[in-house]
Amino acid sequence: MKEVKSLVNNIVAACQEKKARNIVIVDMTQLPGTICQYFVICEGNTPMQVGAISDEIVDALKKKKERPLSIDGLREARWVGIDYGTVIVHVFLPELREFYNIEHLWADAKLESIPDFD
């Protein structure tokens, strides 16, 4: 469990490095039947920033010997999903994040909002 929380913290740090906004950690560890233990959700203002945030996450975690199982959405960079098995990262454009509202799909999950760096 400690390793998973460290992975989440490293993902959050990488998001902050590229000025991601509205970072939320969705803790699903207490919910049965979920696809992973945590979601990390954030947004970038433009497709270029969404791509840069996603690249930073992958690059920063590679340095810590963590490689994603899969990455989807980089071509359009409107919603990028990065799957680390126990943690799935979602990097959105604001309008898509609002539309899909995935952090509220699991109503019983614990949400932790990370303050934006200004």
TASUL-V59899 format. One record per pair of residues at least 6 apart in sequence whose ideal C-beta (glycine too) atoms are under 7 Angstrom apart, sorted by the first residue. I is the first residue (numbers start at 0). GAP is how many residues later the second one is. D is the distance in whole Angstrom. If there is no record, write none. Layout:
i=I gap=GAP d=D
i=I gap=GAP d=D
//
This chain:
i=3 gap=33 d=6
i=3 gap=34 d=7
i=3 gap=82 d=5
i=3 gap=83 d=7
i=6 gap=59 d=6
i=6 gap=77 d=6
i=6 gap=79 d=7
i=6 gap=80 d=5
i=7 gap=17 d=6
i=7 gap=30 d=5
i=7 gap=32 d=6
i=7 gap=79 d=6
i=9 gap=50 d=6
i=9 gap=51 d=6
i=9 gap=54 d=6
i=10 gap=29 d=5
i=10 gap=46 d=6
i=10 gap=76 d=6
i=10 gap=78 d=6
i=11 gap=11 d=6
i=11 gap=28 d=6
i=11 gap=102 d=6
i=13 gap=42 d=5
i=13 gap=43 d=4
i=13 gap=46 d=4
i=13 gap=47 d=7
i=14 gap=8 d=5
i=14 gap=27 d=5
i=14 gap=38 d=6
i=14 gap=42 d=7
i=15 gap=101 d=6
i=16 gap=39 d=5
i=17 gap=31 d=7
i=17 gap=34 d=5
i=17 gap=35 d=4
i=17 gap=38 d=5
i=18 gap=98 d=7
i=19 gap=22 d=4
i=19 gap=23 d=7
i=19 gap=24 d=6
i=19 gap=33 d=5
i=20 gap=21 d=7
i=20 gap=22 d=5
i=20 gap=95 d=5
i=21 gap=20 d=6
i=21 gap=21 d=5
i=21 gap=94 d=7
i=22 gap=17 d=7
i=22 gap=19 d=4
i=22 gap=91 d=4
i=23 gap=17 d=5
i=23 gap=79 d=5
i=23 gap=87 d=6
i=23 gap=88 d=7
i=23 gap=89 d=5
i=24 gap=13 d=6
i=24 gap=15 d=6
i=24 gap=87 d=4
i=24 gap=89 d=7
i=25 gap=12 d=6
i=25 gap=13 d=4
i=25 gap=15 d=7
i=25 gap=77 d=5
i=25 gap=80 d=7
i=25 gap=83 d=5
i=25 gap=85 d=6
i=26 gap=11 d=6
i=26 gap=82 d=6
i=26 gap=83 d=4
i=26 gap=85 d=7
i=27 gap=6 d=4
i=27 gap=8 d=7
i=27 gap=9 d=6
i=27 gap=10 d=7
i=27 gap=78 d=6
i=27 gap=81 d=5
i=28 gap=8 d=5
i=30 gap=75 d=6
i=30 gap=77 d=6
i=30 gap=78 d=6
i=33 gap=72 d=7
i=35 gap=49 d=7
i=35 gap=50 d=6
i=35 gap=51 d=6
i=35 gap=52 d=5
i=36 gap=49 d=5
i=36 gap=50 d=7
i=37 gap=48 d=7
i=37 gap=49 d=5
i=38 gap=49 d=5
i=38 gap=51 d=6
i=38 gap=64 d=7
i=39 gap=47 d=6
i=39 gap=49 d=5
i=40 gap=49 d=5
i=40 gap=61 d=7
i=40 gap=62 d=5
i=41 gap=11 d=7
i=41 gap=49 d=6
i=42 gap=49 d=5
i=42 gap=50 d=7
i=42 gap=51 d=5
i=42 gap=54 d=5
i=43 gap=6 d=4
i=43 gap=9 d=5
i=43 gap=47 d=6
i=43 gap=49 d=7
i=46 gap=29 d=7
i=46 gap=30 d=4
i=46 gap=31 d=6
i=46 gap=46 d=7
i=49 gap=27 d=4
i=49 gap=28 d=7
i=49 gap=30 d=6
i=49 gap=41 d=5
i=49 gap=43 d=6
i=50 gap=23 d=6
i=50 gap=26 d=4
i=52 gap=38 d=5
i=53 gap=20 d=6
i=53 gap=26 d=4
i=53 gap=28 d=6
i=53 gap=37 d=5
i=56 gap=25 d=6
i=56 gap=32 d=6
i=57 gap=10 d=6
i=57 gap=13 d=7
i=57 gap=24 d=7
i=65 gap=18 d=6
i=67 gap=14 d=5
i=67 gap=15 d=6
i=67 gap=16 d=6
i=68 gap=14 d=5
i=68 gap=15 d=7
i=68 gap=16 d=6
i=69 gap=13 d=5
i=70 gap=9 d=7
i=70 gap=11 d=5
i=71 gap=9 d=5
i=72 gap=6 d=5
i=72 gap=7 d=4
i=72 gap=8 d=6
i=73 gap=6 d=6
i=77 gap=15 d=5
i=77 gap=18 d=6
i=78 gap=11 d=7
i=78 gap=13 d=5
i=78 gap=17 d=5
i=79 gap=11 d=4
i=80 gap=7 d=6
i=80 gap=9 d=6
i=81 gap=7 d=4
i=89 gap=12 d=6
i=102 gap=8 d=6
//
